[in-house]
Amino acid sequence: MWKKAKRMLRSNPPRKRTSNLGPARSTGEGTDSGGPLRSPAVFGLGNPGRRYERTRHNAGFLVADEIGRRNGGDWRKKKRSETAEINLGALSATLVKPQTFMNDAGAALGGFLTEDLIVVHDDLDLEAGVVRVKLGGGAGGHNGLRSIIGRRGNEFIRVRIGIGRPPVGMTVTDYVLSRMDSAVKDAVPRAADAVEAVIEFGPEAAMNSFNVRD
């Protein structure tokens, strides 16, 4: 279903961009507005370090890595994040992996504006492997989202990757920091497609294509 949706978006793009992000920056010399337009920033949430690499809580990191791999991103270390600049056709975006640990993810926002953010994160409220696009909303118990919302408010785009609820007797902390199952891992390419759709066509078009039952 998601592959068909992506093909439809590419063959029949919306006439107007509906993103509150505004158009992504062109790689040309300038625009009719007098200069290049601002570039969206894709924040893949996770925890740094090998210990957390394949845990459910690091699904956002894996999506950022997948987008970077597809689009020739060259990762660079900064004080509080790793970043990579990518181009999607004539559009550009910045990929960001905060290196502050989840509870303080908002500290890695730097100079990025709230309206430019696409935050990719794991979600306990979605069945494992489900991918959804959303604008605004609360933290839902997610410490990374709570940190970002506490600093910048909640008016940003989210790409949510379902991880499901922990089994009886297992704490949420132990669950999200446990190794991700195959359904979550298999959802990473779909989530990367959803992020690219948001950048290229806007969140409304992405929601119409990805927020459907498989």
C-alpha positions as semicolon CSV with decimal commas, in nm:
position;residue;x (nm);y (nm);z (nm)
1;M;0,000;0,000;0,000
2;W;0,272;0,250;0,094
3;K;0,467;0,184;-0,227
4;K;0,158;0,255;-0,435
5;A;0,090;0,571;-0,236
6;K;0,443;0,701;-0,294
7;R;0,415;0,635;-0,669
8;M;0,084;0,822;-0,678
9;L;0,235;1,120;-0,497
10;R;0,523;1,136;-0,741
11;S;0,303;1,102;-1,049
12;N;0,028;1,336;-0,922
13;P;0,188;1,588;-0,685
14;P;-0,041;1,845;-0,516
15;R;-0,066;2,177;-0,696
16;K;0,009;2,366;-0,374
17;R;0,238;2,272;-0,090
18;T;0,030;2,238;0,223
19;S;0,312;2,213;0,476
20;N;0,335;2,457;0,763
21;L;0,707;2,409;0,706
22;G;0,692;2,616;0,392
23;P;0,870;2,495;0,078
24;A;1,204;2,330;0,123
25;R;1,506;2,530;0,010
26;S;1,595;2,513;-0,357
27;T;1,950;2,429;-0,452
28;G;1,936;2,694;-0,725
29;E;2,078;3,045;-0,701
30;G;1,766;3,201;-0,551
31;T;1,390;3,232;-0,556
32;D;1,124;3,485;-0,650
33;S;1,113;3,587;-0,282
34;G;1,468;3,719;-0,307
35;G;1,669;3,429;-0,170
36;P;1,668;3,060;-0,088
37;L;1,377;2,935;0,121
38;R;1,438;2,774;0,458
39;S;1,519;2,406;0,479
40;P;1,330;2,151;0,692
41;A;1,517;1,968;0,967
42;V;1,446;1,598;1,023
43;F;1,507;1,505;1,389
44;G;1,538;1,131;1,432
45;L;1,505;1,063;1,805
46;G;1,717;0,808;1,986
47;N;1,999;0,757;2,235
48;P;2,367;0,773;2,135
49;G;2,603;0,481;2,186
50;R;2,629;0,120;2,071
51;R;2,430;-0,002;2,371
52;Y;2,113;0,155;2,230
53;E;2,163;0,109;1,855
54;R;1,894;-0,152;1,788
55;T;1,650;-0,071;2,065
56;R;1,290;0,030;2,004
57;H;1,362;0,380;2,134
58;N;1,616;0,432;1,854
59;A;1,377;0,385;1,564
60;G;1,411;0,756;1,482
61;F;1,790;0,723;1,451
62;L;1,749;0,432;1,209
63;V;1,511;0,632;0,991
64;A;1,754;0,926;0,978
65;D;2,031;0,682;0,881
66;E;1,810;0,531;0,609
67;I;1,728;0,872;0,459
68;G;2,094;0,968;0,470
69;R;2,196;0,644;0,300
70;R;1,942;0,693;0,022
71;N;2,036;1,053;-0,045
72;G;2,411;1,064;0,002
73;G;2,413;1,228;0,344
74;D;2,756;1,285;0,498
75;W;2,727;1,278;0,877
76;R;2,919;1,536;1,078
77;K;2,957;1,553;1,454
78;K;2,862;1,870;1,636
79;K;2,855;1,952;2,005
80;R;2,506;1,817;2,073
81;S;2,411;1,634;1,754
82;E;2,518;1,458;1,439
83;T;2,391;1,621;1,120
84;A;2,384;1,547;0,748
85;E;2,275;1,769;0,460
86;I;2,077;1,594;0,186
87;N;1,911;1,683;-0,143
88;L;1,581;1,540;-0,264
89;G;1,584;1,641;-0,627
90;A;1,593;2,022;-0,619
91;L;1,504;2,031;-0,248
92;S;1,733;2,017;0,052
93;A;1,695;1,921;0,417
94;T;1,907;1,865;0,727
95;L;1,907;1,532;0,908
96;V;1,973;1,551;1,282
97;K;2,047;1,282;1,542
98;P;2,061;1,441;1,889
99;Q;2,355;1,320;2,098
100;T;2,213;1,447;2,427
101;F;2,021;1,131;2,526
102;M;1,645;1,120;2,491
103;N;1,547;1,314;2,804
104;D;1,728;1,624;2,678
105;A;1,666;1,594;2,303
106;G;1,534;1,950;2,291
107;A;1,881;2,081;2,375
108;A;1,995;1,972;2,027
109;L;1,741;2,194;1,847
110;G;1,993;2,474;1,809
111;G;1,874;2,744;1,572
112;F;1,612;2,533;1,393
113;L;1,262;2,682;1,398
114;T;0,968;2,481;1,530
115;E;0,780;2,516;1,201
116;D;1,076;2,361;1,017
117;L;1,088;2,042;1,227
118;I;0,995;1,690;1,124
119;V;1,043;1,472;1,433
120;V;1,068;1,094;1,382
121;H;1,004;0,881;1,689
122;D;0,885;0,550;1,829
123;D;0,526;0,540;1,953
124;L;0,377;0,307;2,216
125;D;0,022;0,393;2,109
126;L;0,059;0,243;1,761
127;E;0,077;-0,125;1,677
128;A;0,431;-0,244;1,608
129;G;0,531;-0,160;1,251
130;V;0,259;0,099;1,183
131;V;0,376;0,433;1,038
132;R;0,172;0,752;1,073
133;V;0,220;1,124;1,004
134;K;0,083;1,380;1,248
135;L;0,088;1,755;1,318
136;G;0,097;1,872;1,680
137;G;-0,027;1,681;1,982
138;G;0,113;1,593;2,324
139;A;0,419;1,399;2,433
140;G;0,225;1,080;2,511
141;G;0,483;0,982;2,771
142;H;0,773;1,010;2,523
143;N;1,060;1,189;2,696
144;G;1,218;1,308;2,373
145;L;0,895;1,472;2,261
146;R;0,844;1,615;2,609
147;S;1,187;1,779;2,592
148;I;1,120;1,933;2,250
149;I;0,769;2,051;2,342
150;G;0,898;2,201;2,665
151;R;1,142;2,418;2,471
152;R;0,954;2,497;2,149
153;G;0,587;2,400;2,183
154;N;0,414;2,124;1,988
155;E;0,348;2,272;1,644
156;F;0,578;2,045;1,448
157;I;0,534;1,750;1,213
158;R;0,582;1,398;1,352
159;V;0,646;1,072;1,173
160;R;0,546;0,804;1,423
161;I;0,671;0,445;1,420
162;G;0,455;0,205;1,618
163;I;0,631;-0,022;1,867
164;G;0,322;-0,147;2,052
165;R;0,278;-0,184;2,426
166;P;0,505;-0,382;2,659
167;P;0,388;-0,728;2,770
168;V;0,238;-0,772;3,115
169;G;0,504;-0,749;3,385
170;M;0,752;-0,546;3,178
171;T;0,808;-0,176;3,245
172;V;0,785;0,081;2,967
173;T;1,150;0,177;3,024
174;D;1,272;-0,180;2,988
175;Y;1,052;-0,229;2,682
176;V;1,163;0,076;2,483
177;L;1,528;0,007;2,567
178;S;1,502;-0,357;2,456
179;R;1,602;-0,481;2,113
180;M;1,342;-0,392;1,850
181;D;1,142;-0,669;1,690
182;S;1,128;-0,737;1,317
183;A;0,801;-0,547;1,263
184;V;0,958;-0,224;1,387
185;K;1,278;-0,280;1,190
186;D;1,079;-0,349;0,874
187;A;0,888;-0,021;0,923
188;V;1,205;0,191;0,895
189;P;1,200;0,219;0,511
190;R;0,828;0,308;0,517
191;A;0,893;0,578;0,775
192;A;1,176;0,713;0,559
193;D;0,934;0,727;0,265
194;A;0,687;0,918;0,483
195;V;0,951;1,175;0,579
196;E;1,050;1,223;0,215
197;A;0,682;1,266;0,123
198;V;0,641;1,537;0,389
199;I;0,945;1,723;0,254
200;E;0,848;1,693;-0,112
201;F;0,470;1,725;-0,097
202;G;0,377;1,859;0,248
203;P;0,226;1,693;0,556
204;E;-0,134;1,689;0,434
205;A;-0,048;1,492;0,122
206;A;0,175;1,260;0,328
207;M;-0,103;1,201;0,583
208;N;-0,351;1,121;0,307
209;S;-0,112;0,861;0,168
210;F;0,038;0,704;0,480
211;N;-0,237;0,736;0,742
212;V;-0,440;0,452;0,593
213;R;-0,496;0,097;0,711
214;D;-0,271;-0,156;0,541
